[in-house]
Amino acid sequence: MITVRDLDVHYGDLQVLWDVSLDVRDDDSVVVIVGPNGAGKTTLLKTLSGVLTPTDGEIRLFDTPTSTLSASDIVRRGFVHVPEKRNLFGDLSVYENLRMGSYTQRDDFEATRQEVVEMFPVLEERRDQKASTLSGGEQQMLAIGRGLMAKPKVLALDEPSGALAPQLAERVFQKIDTISDDVTVILVEQHVDQALGLADRAYLLENGRIATEGTGRELLESEHVRESYLSG
């Protein structure tokens, strides 16, 4: 589904990613990218989604080089990125935010919206409420739901449990597990143990480079991962 080879990314003169290579395969349900703050995880997702242009290397999405695609083309082909800060339209209602998420799939809007609100019933309860007035957990569910409105093949989630209370974060992980039954999920997360527990494939990104990769279980059992990210 996605092949990344020897990817370099800069912000001006500052290089953030070095020689990053990874794969998201057809049979992957959840691919997890973990690592410390500042390692380049968000930069990687922005580059996959076409927001940033790589300095070198190649990304192939469904066998097409993304260098030939705009960010909106990437969405239309089935890759949707839900950013860490959610980027909701705060003055628009929940319903209107979902409609905005369906701009590439307008003919299927109502059927897809019903699927989304069945997964996140609170979005139906808050249908006419402004997004800015939702709780943090509700806003995260709306952000994920809006991403699902584009009917992605791959859904990239950047820190979906960020700033949420533990109980709400656990609900988000449960929803991700459900979503991954039908949609491949790329998950960037600071809750390393929970994220790796969902992962078919996992990558540890440190200092802009892939430090190690393997199954979720293999990284959970890695001495370096345990000591650096799971201690305490």
N, CA and C atoms as a LAMMPS dump frame, in Angstrom:
ITEM: TIMESTEP
0
ITEM: NUMBER OF ATOMS
696
ITEM: BOX BOUNDS ff ff ff
-5.0000000000000000e+02 5.0000000000000000e+02
-5.0000000000000000e+02 5.0000000000000000e+02
-5.0000000000000000e+02 5.0000000000000000e+02
ITEM: ATOMS id mol type element x y z
1 1 1 N 0.821 -1.207 0
2 1 2 C 0 0 0
3 1 3 C 0.865 1.271 0
4 2 1 N 1.845 1.302 0.902
5 2 2 C 2.763 2.437 0.966
6 2 3 C 4.182 1.909 1.064
7 3 1 N 5.054 2.449 0.246
8 3 2 C 6.472 2.116 0.288
9 3 3 C 7.259 3.413 0.404
10 4 1 N 8.094 3.501 1.411
11 4 2 C 8.96 4.664 1.612
12 4 3 C 10.397 4.186 1.546
13 5 1 N 11.202 4.857 0.722
14 5 2 C 12.598 4.455 0.558
15 5 3 C 13.512 5.671 0.641
16 6 1 N 14.478 5.59 1.573
17 6 2 C 15.596 6.54 1.673
18 6 3 C 15.109 7.981 1.743
19 7 1 N 14.118 8.228 2.584
20 7 2 C 13.461 9.529 2.638
21 7 3 C 14.267 10.516 3.482
22 8 1 N 14.573 11.675 2.898
23 8 2 C 15.164 12.803 3.611
24 8 3 C 14.173 13.961 3.553
25 9 1 N 14.025 14.645 4.691
26 9 2 C 13.127 15.801 4.74
27 9 3 C 13.809 16.914 5.518
28 10 1 N 13.736 18.126 4.977
29 10 2 C 14.299 19.316 5.61
30 10 3 C 13.204 20.337 5.898
31 11 1 N 13.403 21.141 6.939
32 11 2 C 12.717 22.412 7.114
33 11 3 C 13.772 23.491 6.863
34 12 1 N 13.771 24.04 5.694
35 12 2 C 14.827 24.978 5.351
36 12 3 C 16.178 24.283 5.378
37 13 1 N 17.115 24.804 6.181
38 13 2 C 18.448 24.209 6.282
39 13 3 C 18.513 23.088 7.312
40 14 1 N 17.431 22.887 8.053
41 14 2 C 17.423 21.886 9.119
42 14 3 C 16.899 20.551 8.606
43 15 1 N 17.738 19.526 8.636
44 15 2 C 17.285 18.202 8.226
45 15 3 C 16.613 17.506 9.4
46 16 1 N 15.438 16.931 9.14
47 16 2 C 14.636 16.304 10.197
48 16 3 C 14.592 14.789 10.035
49 17 1 N 14.533 14.302 8.807
50 17 2 C 14.51 12.861 8.542
51 17 3 C 15.702 12.488 7.671
52 18 1 N 16.304 11.34 8.018
53 18 2 C 17.447 10.822 7.283
54 18 3 C 17.179 9.388 6.838
55 19 1 N 17.193 9.144 5.549
56 19 2 C 17.204 7.773 4.999
57 19 3 C 16.112 6.884 5.588
58 20 1 N 14.93 7.438 5.748
59 20 2 C 13.833 6.671 6.346
60 20 3 C 13.22 5.752 5.295
61 21 1 N 13.119 4.479 5.641
62 21 2 C 12.461 3.489 4.782
63 21 3 C 11.474 2.698 5.626
64 22 1 N 10.278 2.508 5.1
65 22 2 C 9.278 1.697 5.798
66 22 3 C 8.231 1.223 4.804
67 23 1 N 7.428 0.269 5.238
68 23 2 C 6.378 -0.304 4.401
69 23 3 C 5.075 -0.403 5.178
70 24 1 N 3.99 -0.158 4.482
71 24 2 C 2.652 -0.472 4.984
72 24 3 C 2.043 -1.426 3.968
73 25 1 N 1.801 -2.649 4.386
74 25 2 C 1.408 -3.707 3.464
75 25 3 C -0.099 -3.951 3.506
76 26 1 N -0.571 -4.636 2.506
77 26 2 C -2.01 -4.91 2.393
78 26 3 C -2.56 -5.651 3.599
79 27 1 N -1.745 -6.514 4.19
80 27 2 C -2.244 -7.328 5.293
81 27 3 C -1.972 -6.71 6.664
82 28 1 N -1.457 -5.48 6.705
83 28 2 C -1.261 -4.783 7.975
84 28 3 C -2.566 -4.13 8.414
85 29 1 N -2.957 -4.372 9.659
86 29 2 C -4.109 -3.672 10.223
87 29 3 C -3.679 -2.382 10.911
88 30 1 N -2.616 -2.465 11.709
89 30 2 C -2.1 -1.293 12.419
90 30 3 C -0.579 -1.267 12.292
91 31 1 N -0.053 -0.156 11.796
92 31 2 C 1.39 0.086 11.749
93 31 3 C 1.671 1.246 12.692
94 32 1 N 2.551 1.019 13.656
95 32 2 C 2.808 1.991 14.71
96 32 3 C 4.196 2.597 14.53
97 33 1 N 4.28 3.903 14.738
98 33 2 C 5.555 4.613 14.744
99 33 3 C 5.7 5.268 16.109
100 34 1 N 6.719 4.856 16.844
101 34 2 C 6.961 5.394 18.174
102 34 3 C 8.332 6.049 18.202
103 35 1 N 8.563 6.819 19.248
104 35 2 C 9.834 7.5 19.407
105 35 3 C 9.647 8.737 20.255
106 36 1 N 10.738 9.37 20.662
107 36 2 C 10.644 10.547 21.537
108 36 3 C 10.093 11.756 20.81
109 37 1 N 9.711 12.752 21.582
110 37 2 C 9.312 14.023 20.991
111 37 3 C 10.473 14.596 20.189
112 38 1 N 10.16 15.161 19.029
113 38 2 C 11.199 15.749 18.203
114 38 3 C 11.931 14.773 17.314
115 39 1 N 11.492 13.518 17.297
116 39 2 C 12.19 12.499 16.499
117 39 3 C 11.864 12.599 15.015
118 40 1 N 10.764 13.283 14.665
119 40 2 C 10.387 13.408 13.269
120 40 3 C 9.128 12.66 12.888
121 41 1 N 8.379 12.166 13.868
122 41 2 C 7.201 11.356 13.578
123 41 3 C 6.126 12.173 12.856
124 42 1 N 5.838 13.37 13.377
125 42 2 C 4.84 14.222 12.727
126 42 3 C 5.312 14.655 11.347
127 43 1 N 6.583 14.968 11.222
128 43 2 C 7.151 15.326 9.914
129 43 3 C 6.946 14.198 8.916
130 44 1 N 7.138 12.965 9.363
131 44 2 C 6.949 11.821 8.477
132 44 3 C 5.504 11.743 7.996
133 45 1 N 4.543 11.898 8.895
134 45 2 C 3.136 11.842 8.48
135 45 3 C 2.789 12.992 7.535
136 46 1 N 3.301 14.168 7.809
137 46 2 C 3.035 15.302 6.919
138 46 3 C 3.614 15.064 5.524
139 47 1 N 4.745 14.387 5.474
140 47 2 C 5.358 14.102 4.177
141 47 3 C 4.564 13.033 3.44
142 48 1 N 4.113 12.015 4.152
143 48 2 C 3.28 10.988 3.525
144 48 3 C 2 11.588 2.956
145 49 1 N 1.451 12.594 3.629
146 49 2 C 0.174 13.163 3.197
147 49 3 C 0.343 14.272 2.172
148 50 1 N 1.57 14.589 1.801
149 50 2 C 1.803 15.577 0.761
150 50 3 C 1.859 17.006 1.241
151 51 1 N 1.798 17.218 2.548
152 51 2 C 1.896 18.567 3.096
153 51 3 C 3.333 19.081 2.992
154 52 1 N 4.296 18.176 3.194
155 52 2 C 5.714 18.507 3.048
156 52 3 C 6.283 17.761 1.849
157 53 1 N 7.271 18.36 1.216
158 53 2 C 7.933 17.75 0.07
159 53 3 C 9.286 17.204 0.498
160 54 1 N 9.579 15.945 0.254
161 54 2 C 10.873 15.399 0.652
162 54 3 C 12.022 16.016 -0.132
163 55 1 N 13.174 16.064 0.508
164 55 2 C 14.38 16.522 -0.169
165 55 3 C 14.942 15.435 -1.063
166 56 1 N 14.802 14.198 -0.601
167 56 2 C 15.318 13.065 -1.358
168 56 3 C 14.526 11.828 -0.974
169 57 1 N 14.671 10.785 -1.786
170 57 2 C 13.966 9.543 -1.53
171 57 3 C 12.645 9.471 -2.266
172 58 1 N 11.908 8.398 -2.013
173 58 2 C 10.665 8.163 -2.751
174 58 3 C 9.591 7.62 -1.835
175 59 1 N 8.368 8.088 -2.07
176 59 2 C 7.175 7.517 -1.445
177 59 3 C 6.274 7.032 -2.559
178 60 1 N 5.84 5.776 -2.468
179 60 2 C 4.883 5.233 -3.425
180 60 3 C 3.608 4.879 -2.668
181 61 1 N 2.5 5.438 -3.136
182 61 2 C 1.192 5.206 -2.546
183 61 3 C 0.361 4.417 -3.531
184 62 1 N 0.014 3.198 -3.155
185 62 2 C -0.731 2.308 -4.054
186 62 3 C -0.036 2.248 -5.416
187 63 1 N 1.282 2.14 -5.365
188 63 2 C 2.154 1.949 -6.53
189 63 3 C 2.327 3.192 -7.389
190 64 1 N 1.907 4.358 -6.901
191 64 2 C 2.097 5.609 -7.622
192 64 3 C 3.023 6.516 -6.827
193 65 1 N 4.066 7.077 -7.438
194 65 2 C 4.934 8.019 -6.709
195 65 3 C 4.143 9.242 -6.258
196 66 1 N 4.251 9.591 -4.99
197 66 2 C 3.493 10.742 -4.501
198 66 3 C 4.053 12.062 -5.033
199 67 1 N 5.243 12.029 -5.603
200 67 2 C 5.801 13.245 -6.194
201 67 3 C 4.948 13.744 -7.357
202 68 1 N 4.113 12.861 -7.908
203 68 2 C 3.237 13.25 -9.018
204 68 3 C 1.847 13.648 -8.54
205 69 1 N 1.617 13.641 -7.2
206 69 2 C 0.28 13.852 -6.656
207 69 3 C 0.244 15.075 -5.759
208 70 1 N -0.865 15.79 -5.787
209 70 2 C -1.097 16.858 -4.818
210 70 3 C -1.625 16.242 -3.521
211 71 1 N -1.666 17.061 -2.466
212 71 2 C -2.196 16.567 -1.192
213 71 3 C -3.644 16.111 -1.344
214 72 1 N -4.445 16.839 -2.13
215 72 2 C -5.844 16.43 -2.322
216 72 3 C -5.93 15.149 -3.147
217 73 1 N -5.016 14.955 -4.09
218 73 2 C -4.973 13.696 -4.849
219 73 3 C -4.688 12.521 -3.922
220 74 1 N -3.795 12.75 -2.961
221 74 2 C -3.438 11.689 -2.017
222 74 3 C -4.656 11.278 -1.2
223 75 1 N -5.463 12.263 -0.784
224 75 2 C -6.707 11.946 -0.063
225 75 3 C -7.646 11.15 -0.962
226 76 1 N -7.81 11.575 -2.184
227 76 2 C -8.718 10.894 -3.107
228 76 3 C -8.284 9.456 -3.371
229 77 1 N -6.993 9.21 -3.33
230 77 2 C -6.493 7.856 -3.561
231 77 3 C -6.592 6.971 -2.32
232 78 1 N -6.938 7.571 -1.178
233 78 2 C -7.241 6.739 -0.022
234 78 3 C -6.345 6.888 1.176
235 79 1 N -5.502 7.935 1.224
236 79 2 C -4.663 8.173 2.4
237 79 3 C -5.152 9.435 3.093
238 80 1 N -5.548 9.297 4.356
239 80 2 C -6.08 10.423 5.124
240 80 3 C -5.28 10.565 6.409
241 81 1 N -4.875 11.798 6.699
242 81 2 C -4.055 12.115 7.872
243 81 3 C -4.887 12.929 8.851
244 82 1 N -5.022 12.437 10.082
245 82 2 C -5.679 13.186 11.152
246 82 3 C -4.576 13.756 12.034
247 83 1 N -4.336 15.074 11.988
248 83 2 C -3.178 15.641 12.687
249 83 3 C -3.367 15.688 14.195
250 84 1 N -2.244 15.896 14.866
251 84 2 C -2.237 15.891 16.331
252 84 3 C -3.156 16.958 16.909
253 85 1 N -3.185 18.142 16.295
254 85 2 C -3.975 19.249 16.843
255 85 3 C -5.42 19.236 16.337
256 86 1 N -5.779 18.178 15.635
257 86 2 C -7.164 17.915 15.186
258 86 3 C -7.622 18.837 14.067
259 87 1 N -7.299 20.141 14.13
260 87 2 C -7.629 21.083 13.054
261 87 3 C -9.111 21.049 12.676
262 88 1 N -9.956 21.008 13.683
263 88 2 C -11.39 21.075 13.438
264 88 3 C -11.798 22.493 13.048
265 89 1 N -12.952 22.597 12.398
266 89 2 C -13.545 23.895 12.105
267 89 3 C -14.407 24.27 13.311
268 90 1 N -13.808 25.049 14.217
269 90 2 C -14.418 25.261 15.522
270 90 3 C -15.761 25.946 15.484
271 91 1 N -15.981 26.834 14.522
272 91 2 C -17.241 27.559 14.451
273 91 3 C -18.323 26.796 13.685
274 92 1 N -17.946 25.659 13.12
275 92 2 C -18.924 24.832 12.413
276 92 3 C -19.439 23.745 13.344
277 93 1 N -20.615 23.249 13.042
278 93 2 C -21.21 22.183 13.851
279 93 3 C -20.519 20.85 13.591
280 94 1 N -20.829 19.897 14.435
281 94 2 C -20.329 18.533 14.236
282 94 3 C -20.745 18.026 12.858
283 95 1 N -22.008 18.21 12.529
284 95 2 C -22.515 17.766 11.221
285 95 3 C -21.735 18.42 10.087
286 96 1 N -21.504 19.716 10.194
287 96 2 C -20.793 20.442 9.136
288 96 3 C -19.338 19.994 9.024
289 97 1 N -18.71 19.695 10.156
290 97 2 C -17.349 19.167 10.106
291 97 3 C -17.302 17.822 9.382
292 98 1 N -18.272 16.972 9.647
293 98 2 C -18.318 15.691 8.946
294 98 3 C -18.54 15.89 7.454
295 99 1 N -19.383 16.851 7.113
296 99 2 C -19.599 17.129 5.691
297 99 3 C -18.307 17.626 5.034
298 100 1 N -17.545 18.441 5.732
299 100 2 C -16.273 18.909 5.188
300 100 3 C -15.325 17.741 4.952
301 101 1 N -15.375 16.733 5.824
302 101 2 C -14.51 15.566 5.66
303 101 3 C -14.861 14.718 4.457
304 102 1 N -16.064 14.901 3.934
305 102 2 C -16.525 14.053 2.832
306 102 3 C -16.38 14.717 1.476
307 103 1 N -15.527 15.752 1.391
308 103 2 C -15.505 16.523 0.141
309 103 3 C -15.054 15.704 -1.052
310 104 1 N -14.321 14.61 -0.822
311 104 2 C -13.928 13.744 -1.947
312 104 3 C -14.937 12.626 -2.185
313 105 1 N -15.93 12.496 -1.303
314 105 2 C -16.895 11.391 -1.402
315 105 3 C -18.315 11.918 -1.207
316 106 1 N -18.661 12.991 -1.858
317 106 2 C -19.914 13.677 -1.568
318 106 3 C -21.139 12.831 -1.868
319 107 1 N -21.074 11.987 -2.865
320 107 2 C -22.251 11.191 -3.234
321 107 3 C -22.616 10.19 -2.151
322 108 1 N -21.65 9.806 -1.322
323 108 2 C -21.891 8.795 -0.291
324 108 3 C -22.005 9.418 1.098
325 109 1 N -22.234 10.711 1.174
326 109 2 C -22.133 11.405 2.459
327 109 3 C -23.02 10.795 3.535
328 110 1 N -24.315 10.68 3.286
329 110 2 C -25.211 10.282 4.37
330 110 3 C -24.969 8.845 4.812
331 111 1 N -24.73 7.946 3.868
332 111 2 C -24.464 6.552 4.232
333 111 3 C -23.184 6.454 5.062
334 112 1 N -22.154 7.201 4.656
335 112 2 C -20.887 7.175 5.394
336 112 3 C -21.058 7.834 6.758
337 113 1 N -21.82 8.92 6.819
338 113 2 C -22.055 9.577 8.105
339 113 3 C -22.748 8.636 9.085
340 114 1 N -23.684 7.842 8.601
341 114 2 C -24.352 6.888 9.481
342 114 3 C -23.376 5.86 10.037
343 115 1 N -22.44 5.42 9.199
344 115 2 C -21.419 4.483 9.67
345 115 3 C -20.553 5.124 10.755
346 116 1 N -20.206 6.392 10.548
347 116 2 C -19.35 7.09 11.505
348 116 3 C -20.066 7.313 12.825
349 117 1 N -21.332 7.738 12.796
350 117 2 C -22.025 8.015 14.052
351 117 3 C -22.414 6.718 14.77
352 118 1 N -22.506 5.623 14.054
353 118 2 C -22.692 4.339 14.738
354 118 3 C -21.453 3.987 15.542
355 119 1 N -20.274 4.339 15.002
356 119 2 C -19.026 4.084 15.72
357 119 3 C -18.824 5.08 16.854
358 120 1 N -19.246 6.343 16.616
359 120 2 C -19.098 7.411 17.605
360 120 3 C -20.474 8.032 17.86
361 121 1 N -21.321 7.391 18.666
362 121 2 C -22.695 7.883 18.861
363 121 3 C -22.77 9.313 19.381
364 122 1 N -21.753 9.744 20.117
365 122 2 C -21.775 11.102 20.66
366 122 3 C -21.828 12.144 19.54
367 123 1 N -21.337 11.792 18.363
368 123 2 C -21.362 12.744 17.255
369 123 3 C -22.78 12.983 16.744
370 124 1 N -23.642 12.017 16.911
371 124 2 C -25.054 12.221 16.57
372 124 3 C -25.74 13.04 17.667
373 125 1 N -25.382 12.742 18.921
374 125 2 C -25.957 13.494 20.037
375 125 3 C -25.568 14.972 19.97
376 126 1 N -24.36 15.25 19.478
377 126 2 C -23.838 16.623 19.412
378 126 3 C -23.932 17.185 17.987
379 127 1 N -24.781 16.629 17.187
380 127 2 C -24.855 16.938 15.756
381 127 3 C -24.834 18.436 15.448
382 128 1 N -25.587 19.235 16.18
383 128 2 C -25.733 20.659 15.871
384 128 3 C -24.861 21.552 16.757
385 129 1 N -24.006 20.935 17.56
386 129 2 C -23.156 21.696 18.48
387 129 3 C -21.874 22.125 17.768
388 130 1 N -21.39 23.335 18.064
389 130 2 C -20.138 23.793 17.48
390 130 3 C -18.98 22.921 17.956
391 131 1 N -18.066 22.628 17.048
392 131 2 C -16.944 21.747 17.382
393 131 3 C -16.102 22.318 18.513
394 132 1 N -15.976 23.645 18.58
395 132 2 C -15.138 24.27 19.606
396 132 3 C -15.681 24.087 21.014
397 133 1 N -16.964 23.735 21.139
398 133 2 C -17.58 23.583 22.46
399 133 3 C -17.558 22.143 22.954
400 134 1 N -17.032 21.217 22.157
401 134 2 C -16.952 19.815 22.569
402 134 3 C -15.837 19.616 23.584
403 135 1 N -15.942 18.562 24.359
404 135 2 C -14.846 18.181 25.244
405 135 3 C -13.665 17.677 24.42
406 136 1 N -12.515 17.529 25.062
407 136 2 C -11.336 17.054 24.348
408 136 3 C -11.546 15.689 23.725
409 137 1 N -12.164 14.783 24.47
410 137 2 C -12.412 13.448 23.936
411 137 3 C -13.386 13.477 22.777
412 138 1 N -14.414 14.306 22.886
413 138 2 C -15.397 14.43 21.8
414 138 3 C -14.756 15.041 20.563
415 139 1 N -13.886 16.02 20.757
416 139 2 C -13.187 16.618 19.618
417 139 3 C -12.301 15.59 18.916
418 140 1 N -11.658 14.729 19.701
419 140 2 C -10.818 13.707 19.073
420 140 3 C -11.666 12.729 18.274
421 141 1 N -12.799 12.343 18.806
422 141 2 C -13.691 11.452 18.072
423 141 3 C -14.206 12.111 16.792
424 142 1 N -14.485 13.417 16.868
425 142 2 C -14.922 14.129 15.672
426 142 3 C -13.803 14.192 14.639
427 143 1 N -12.579 14.423 15.093
428 143 2 C -11.448 14.478 14.161
429 143 3 C -11.262 13.143 13.444
430 144 1 N -11.35 12.057 14.197
431 144 2 C -11.219 10.73 13.577
432 144 3 C -12.409 10.465 12.662
433 145 1 N -13.611 10.816 13.144
434 145 2 C -14.8 10.616 12.326
435 145 3 C -14.751 11.403 11.038
436 146 1 N -14.278 12.635 11.115
437 146 2 C -14.149 13.441 9.901
438 146 3 C -13.163 12.793 8.931
439 147 1 N -12.067 12.221 9.46
440 147 2 C -11.136 11.514 8.596
441 147 3 C -11.778 10.312 7.921
442 148 1 N -12.616 9.609 8.648
443 148 2 C -13.269 8.43 8.09
444 148 3 C -14.3 8.795 7.012
445 149 1 N -14.78 10.03 7.039
446 149 2 C -15.758 10.451 6.039
447 149 3 C -15.186 10.421 4.622
448 150 1 N -13.87 10.472 4.492
449 150 2 C -13.239 10.4 3.17
450 150 3 C -13.07 8.957 2.697
451 151 1 N -13.566 8.01 3.492
452 151 2 C -13.513 6.584 3.154
453 151 3 C -12.084 6.141 2.795
454 152 1 N -11.15 6.345 3.74
455 152 2 C -9.751 6.034 3.445
456 152 3 C -9.477 4.539 3.389
457 153 1 N -8.429 4.198 2.664
458 153 2 C -7.845 2.861 2.746
459 153 3 C -6.804 2.811 3.849
460 154 1 N -6.12 3.962 4.048
461 154 2 C -5.133 4.104 5.119
462 154 3 C -5.466 5.371 5.893
463 155 1 N -5.592 5.24 7.216
464 155 2 C -5.89 6.369 8.091
465 155 3 C -4.692 6.577 9.014
466 156 1 N -4.034 7.734 8.898
467 156 2 C -2.865 8.052 9.723
468 156 3 C -3.308 8.938 10.876
469 157 1 N -3.055 8.494 12.102
470 157 2 C -3.478 9.206 13.298
471 157 3 C -2.246 9.654 14.073
472 158 1 N -2.143 10.963 14.301
473 158 2 C -0.998 11.53 15.014
474 158 3 C -1.406 11.853 16.447
475 159 1 N -0.892 11.071 17.38
476 159 2 C -1.136 11.265 18.809
477 159 3 C -2.625 11.385 19.14
478 160 1 N -3.449 10.413 18.764
479 160 2 C -4.892 10.549 19.017
480 160 3 C -5.266 10.557 20.489
481 161 1 N -4.398 10.029 21.358
482 161 2 C -4.722 10.03 22.787
483 161 3 C -4.11 11.218 23.513
484 162 1 N -3.444 12.112 22.777
485 162 2 C -2.76 13.234 23.399
486 162 3 C -3.699 14.12 24.205
487 163 1 N -3.267 14.477 25.418
488 163 2 C -3.984 15.4 26.309
489 163 3 C -5.32 14.849 26.811
490 164 1 N -5.558 13.566 26.619
491 164 2 C -6.802 12.966 27.11
492 164 3 C -6.566 12.268 28.437
493 165 1 N -7.568 12.283 29.295
494 165 2 C -7.51 11.517 30.539
495 165 3 C -7.373 10.03 30.209
496 166 1 N -6.76 9.25 31.11
497 166 2 C -6.512 7.828 30.812
498 166 3 C -7.739 7.049 30.366
499 167 1 N -8.889 7.303 30.995
500 167 2 C -10.097 6.564 30.619
501 167 3 C -10.52 6.9 29.189
502 168 1 N -10.425 8.178 28.821
503 168 2 C -10.774 8.582 27.46
504 168 3 C -9.757 8.063 26.457
505 169 1 N -8.487 8.084 26.835
506 169 2 C -7.457 7.556 25.948
507 169 3 C -7.703 6.079 25.667
508 170 1 N -8.123 5.337 26.687
509 170 2 C -8.409 3.911 26.494
510 170 3 C -9.568 3.724 25.524
511 171 1 N -10.578 4.581 25.603
512 171 2 C -11.691 4.492 24.65
513 171 3 C -11.226 4.755 23.222
514 172 1 N -10.306 5.706 23.068
515 172 2 C -9.771 5.994 21.74
516 172 3 C -9.041 4.782 21.187
517 173 1 N -8.234 4.126 22.015
518 173 2 C -7.527 2.929 21.544
519 173 3 C -8.507 1.824 21.16
520 174 1 N -9.6 1.692 21.907
521 174 2 C -10.614 0.695 21.559
522 174 3 C -11.234 1.011 20.2
523 175 1 N -11.496 2.285 19.932
524 175 2 C -12.063 2.675 18.64
525 175 3 C -11.069 2.414 17.508
526 176 1 N -9.791 2.689 17.757
527 176 2 C -8.775 2.426 16.736
528 176 3 C -8.727 0.947 16.401
529 177 1 N -8.829 0.107 17.421
530 177 2 C -8.827 -1.334 17.189
531 177 3 C -10.011 -1.731 16.312
532 178 1 N -11.17 -1.12 16.553
533 178 2 C -12.349 -1.403 15.735
534 178 3 C -12.165 -0.908 14.303
535 179 1 N -11.665 0.32 14.151
536 179 2 C -11.449 0.893 12.822
537 179 3 C -10.517 0.023 12.003
538 180 1 N -9.506 -0.544 12.649
539 180 2 C -8.49 -1.323 11.93
540 180 3 C -9.02 -2.635 11.371
541 181 1 N -10.243 -2.995 11.719
542 181 2 C -10.853 -4.171 11.097
543 181 3 C -11.127 -3.927 9.614
544 182 1 N -11.342 -2.654 9.251
545 182 2 C -11.721 -2.313 7.875
546 182 3 C -10.739 -1.38 7.172
547 183 1 N -9.978 -0.626 7.944
548 183 2 C -9.077 0.388 7.4
549 183 3 C -7.696 0.182 8.012
550 184 1 N -6.661 0.214 7.199
551 184 2 C -5.313 0.149 7.741
552 184 3 C -5.003 1.446 8.47
553 185 1 N -4.498 1.346 9.693
554 185 2 C -4.207 2.509 10.525
555 185 3 C -2.695 2.646 10.695
556 186 1 N -2.192 3.853 10.41
557 186 2 C -0.832 4.224 10.808
558 186 3 C -0.974 5.063 12.065
559 187 1 N -0.354 4.627 13.145
560 187 2 C -0.565 5.238 14.451
561 187 3 C 0.749 5.765 15.003
562 188 1 N 0.8 7.073 15.244
563 188 2 C 1.908 7.701 15.965
564 188 3 C 1.418 7.963 17.377
565 189 1 N 2.151 7.457 18.38
566 189 2 C 1.646 7.502 19.745
567 189 3 C 2.78 7.599 20.769
568 190 1 N 2.488 8.34 21.863
569 190 2 C 3.394 8.372 23.01
570 190 3 C 3.056 7.292 24.029
571 191 1 N 1.826 6.763 24.004
572 191 2 C 1.473 5.633 24.862
573 191 3 C 2 4.366 24.177
574 192 1 N 3.276 4.126 24.38
575 192 2 C 3.99 3.124 23.588
576 192 3 C 3.451 1.723 23.834
577 193 1 N 3.204 1.379 25.079
578 193 2 C 2.767 0.013 25.377
579 193 3 C 1.419 -0.294 24.737
580 194 1 N 0.484 0.643 24.826
581 194 2 C -0.832 0.405 24.242
582 194 3 C -0.773 0.385 22.712
583 195 1 N 0.018 1.28 22.158
584 195 2 C 0.129 1.331 20.699
585 195 3 C 0.764 0.061 20.152
586 196 1 N 1.864 -0.367 20.746
587 196 2 C 2.536 -1.57 20.259
588 196 3 C 1.681 -2.81 20.478
589 197 1 N 0.811 -2.767 21.484
590 197 2 C -0.101 -3.883 21.694
591 197 3 C -1.089 -4.069 20.559
592 198 1 N -1.343 -2.998 19.788
593 198 2 C -2.24 -3.088 18.637
594 198 3 C -1.507 -3.415 17.341
595 199 1 N -0.186 -3.256 17.331
596 199 2 C 0.564 -3.181 16.075
597 199 3 C 0.84 -4.543 15.443
598 200 1 N 0.619 -4.616 14.126
599 200 2 C 1.166 -5.722 13.334
600 200 3 C 2.638 -5.454 13.039
601 201 1 N 2.928 -4.229 12.653
602 201 2 C 4.285 -3.802 12.313
603 201 3 C 4.577 -2.513 13.06
604 202 1 N 5.819 -2.34 13.484
605 202 2 C 6.152 -1.158 14.267
606 202 3 C 7.557 -0.678 13.925
607 203 1 N 7.71 0.638 14.036
608 203 2 C 8.981 1.295 13.757
609 203 3 C 9.314 2.219 14.918
610 204 1 N 10.572 2.208 15.328
611 204 2 C 11.074 3.142 16.331
612 204 3 C 11.887 4.202 15.608
613 205 1 N 11.434 5.458 15.701
614 205 2 C 12.088 6.578 15.043
615 205 3 C 12.811 7.395 16.104
616 206 1 N 14.119 7.521 15.958
617 206 2 C 14.938 8.285 16.882
618 206 3 C 15.884 9.182 16.097
619 207 1 N 15.921 10.459 16.484
620 207 2 C 16.826 11.413 15.83
621 207 3 C 16.674 11.408 14.316
622 208 1 N 15.426 11.265 13.865
623 208 2 C 15.155 11.339 12.443
624 208 3 C 15.485 10.101 11.645
625 209 1 N 15.836 9.008 12.324
626 209 2 C 16.199 7.774 11.631
627 209 3 C 15.423 6.6 12.209
628 210 1 N 15.173 5.6 11.392
629 210 2 C 14.567 4.362 11.891
630 210 3 C 15.627 3.604 12.686
631 211 1 N 15.397 3.503 14.002
632 211 2 C 16.367 2.84 14.87
633 211 3 C 16.178 1.33 14.886
634 212 1 N 14.92 0.905 14.835
635 212 2 C 14.627 -0.526 14.793
636 212 3 C 13.213 -0.721 14.277
637 213 1 N 12.922 -1.904 13.792
638 213 2 C 11.589 -2.238 13.307
639 213 3 C 11.312 -3.699 13.587
640 214 1 N 10.05 -4.059 13.553
641 214 2 C 9.654 -5.437 13.79
642 214 3 C 8.162 -5.5 14.036
643 215 1 N 7.704 -6.611 14.574
644 215 2 C 6.301 -6.687 14.971
645 215 3 C 6.108 -5.878 16.24
646 216 1 N 4.845 -5.592 16.559
647 216 2 C 4.577 -4.898 17.807
648 216 3 C 5.127 -5.655 18.992
649 217 1 N 4.974 -6.967 19.011
650 217 2 C 5.477 -7.78 20.116
651 217 3 C 6.997 -7.709 20.211
652 218 1 N 7.662 -7.743 19.061
653 218 2 C 9.128 -7.679 19.074
654 218 3 C 9.622 -6.367 19.673
655 219 1 N 8.967 -5.262 19.343
656 219 2 C 9.401 -4.005 19.94
657 219 3 C 9.035 -3.925 21.42
658 220 1 N 7.899 -4.489 21.793
659 220 2 C 7.559 -4.526 23.216
660 220 3 C 8.582 -5.316 24.026
661 221 1 N 9.162 -6.332 23.405
662 221 2 C 10.142 -7.17 24.093
663 221 3 C 11.568 -6.657 23.936
664 222 1 N 11.758 -5.584 23.16
665 222 2 C 13.081 -5.013 22.964
666 222 3 C 13.578 -4.368 24.252
667 223 1 N 14.804 -4.707 24.656
668 223 2 C 15.367 -4.141 25.884
669 223 3 C 15.479 -2.621 25.778
670 224 1 N 15.885 -2.126 24.609
671 224 2 C 16.022 -0.682 24.427
672 224 3 C 14.673 0.02 24.541
673 225 1 N 13.651 -0.53 23.912
674 225 2 C 12.314 0.079 24.002
675 225 3 C 11.814 0.038 25.427
676 226 1 N 11.986 -1.075 26.105
677 226 2 C 11.504 -1.182 27.507
678 226 3 C 12.192 -0.168 28.393
679 227 1 N 13.502 -0.049 28.27
680 227 2 C 14.246 0.849 29.157
681 227 3 C 13.997 2.318 28.825
682 228 1 N 13.82 2.631 27.536
683 228 2 C 13.697 4.035 27.125
684 228 3 C 12.263 4.556 27.147
685 229 1 N 11.29 3.665 26.904
686 229 2 C 9.926 4.145 26.682
687 229 3 C 8.873 3.485 27.557
688 230 1 N 9.241 2.406 28.245
689 230 2 C 8.238 1.693 29.042
690 230 3 C 8.579 1.647 30.518
691 231 1 N 9.696 2.244 30.919
692 231 2 C 10.084 2.205 32.314
693 231 3 C 9.103 3.01 33.156
694 232 1 N 8.825 2.497 34.321
695 232 2 C 7.897 3.201 35.227
696 232 3 C 6.465 2.96 34.844
